């Protein structure tokens, strides 16, 4: 498996910066299958700007900044999960989901269903702010119930060791590091923050075939 999937416990928590950092550090190609909201810089555009790495175009580009199923319905589009297959070819690949684990793609398909079908290892991104224990453990339980392989969890924000340890202990998941909020988000600051704070070897080992938690 030469792909890692980046998902989160919620929207707006820093998944795209994490994805950019992993894409840059792993020398990967980036793909976001579904983009909702085109008025501002998209996640794909941000990763391209921050990494200089190859980028695959989104399969669905939707104008409305909302859950993909609502954004698609507003435009008269139906997202067909069968069209969302993992990229093949020379890897590695970093694939970014939208919002959290349980975000709907259509009225009968969640991102979680897609992850279960893909069976690619997942990195879960979580805030370090209040409420993260509940959100993180629920997300991990959903992934495990769907038998999705989990590499570990990356925290984003000011480090809170007791909270992070609690999540990793109850969730039986590897701690992949804590990425601080960056005053300036540039290729240089992202590269430095990832190198200094994330356990990239654990992700590389998983992508090279080492088993991860399920």
Buried (B, 14 or more C-beta within 10 A) or exposed (E): BBBBBBBBBBEEBBBBBBBBBBBBBBEBBBBBBBBBBBEEEBBBBBBBEBBEBBBBEBBBBBEBBBBBBEBBBEEEBEBEBEEBEBBEEEBBBBBBBBBBBBBBBBEEBBBBBBBBBBBBBBBBBBBBBEEBBEBBBBBBEBBBEBEBBBBBBBBBBEEBEEBBEBBBEEBEBBBBBBBBEEEEBEBEBBBEBBEEBBBBEBBBBBBEEEEBBE
